Amino acid sequence: MLGASAVQLGPQSVLLLGGVNYEIFNDTLAKLSNLKGEALSDFKKHYFSQPPDYYQFSRVQMEYRTDIDRWLPLNSKLPFNGGAGPVQVIRSGEYIYHFGGEIKPVVRTPDIYRGEIGR
């Protein structure tokens, strides 16, 4: 659930959007922490120059239900690259607004997405 965003859907329900790929993220942290000199420089050049799909940010929507203490995957994936660390996610009425977020490491989008809550 690293880098994901969450918003309350109801008194016993939280929606989780986006997040980083755990394996890619941990591998990158290990390399950034352990590589030195030219190897580190080469890794950074390669890693940060990849297209957004390379990082495999999550497009899965999950709902956490406190009444049953379970995560439930929702039927549809996000229609946009889920991203990580949005500036803000809010609920207003029957809509969820997702403001910005990383589309790849250190690259943020100015886009705002709106989704309708359905049951």
N, C-alpha and C positions, 0 to 999 in steps of 0.2 A: 504494500500500500504506500510505498515511498513516492512522494511527490504528487499524490492524488489530492483531489479536493472533495469536500463533503458539504452537504446541506441537509437540513432537517426537512423531511417530507411530512411528518406527522408526529404525534406524541410518542410513538414507539418505532419510528422508522427514519433512517438516515440514508441518503443517496450518495454513493461514491462515484466520482468521475475521474477518468484518466489515471495517471501515475506512470512511473518509469518501469522499465524491465529490470527486475531485481538482479538477474545474472549479469546483464551488460553493465548495470550501474556498479555492482560490487567489483567486477573485474576491472572496470575503469578506475575506481578508487584505489584498488591495490596497485595498479600500474602507476598511477600518478603519485602514490606514496613511496614506491620502491624503485622505480626507474631513475636513472641519473644521466646527466650530460646529454650526449647526442641521442641516446636511446629514448630518453624522455621527450626531447624536442621532436624526434621523428614520430613518436606515438601521438603527441598532441596535434601535430600537423595532420596526421591521418584521421584521428578520431573526430576532431572538430570540423573537418572538411566534408563529412558525409552528409547525404541527403536525409531529410527527416525520417523516412521509413527505416533507415538503418538502425535507429535507436529503439525501435519497437515500443514506443510509448503506448500504453493501453487504450483501447477504444471500448473496453468492456464497461458496462454499467452494472454496479452492484448495489443491492439494498441490504442494509443491516437492520434486522428486526430485534429490538430489545426484548419484546415479549416472549420470543422463542430462542433468543441468543444464537441467531444464525445469520450467515451471509447468504443472500439469494441472488444469483445472476438474473438480470432482466433479459427479456427476449431479444432486444435489438441493441446493436452496437452504436456508439456515437457516430453521427454522420460526418464528423470532423476528426482530425488527428487528436486524440484525447489530451495530449500535452501533459505538462507537469507544472505545478506551482502557479495556478492562475492568480491574477491580481486579486480577484474576488469571485465568489459564486454566491448568488443570492436567490431566494425564492420570493416571488411577488405574485400573489394569487395562485393561479394554476400554471405559472411559468417559472422555469429555472433560467437564470442568466449566468453565463460563464464569460468572464472578462479576461481577455488576453491569455497569458500562459506561454510556457516554452513550447515551441514546436520542435526544437532540438536544443541540446545544451547551449546555453548563453544567447539563444536567439528567441525572442518573444514576438508574438503576433499582437497587433492592435485590434484584432477581430473580437467581436462580441457575438456569442451564440445564444439563441433563445430556444428552449425546448418546452413543449407542453407536457404537463404531468397527466398521465392517463392510467387508468386501472383496468 
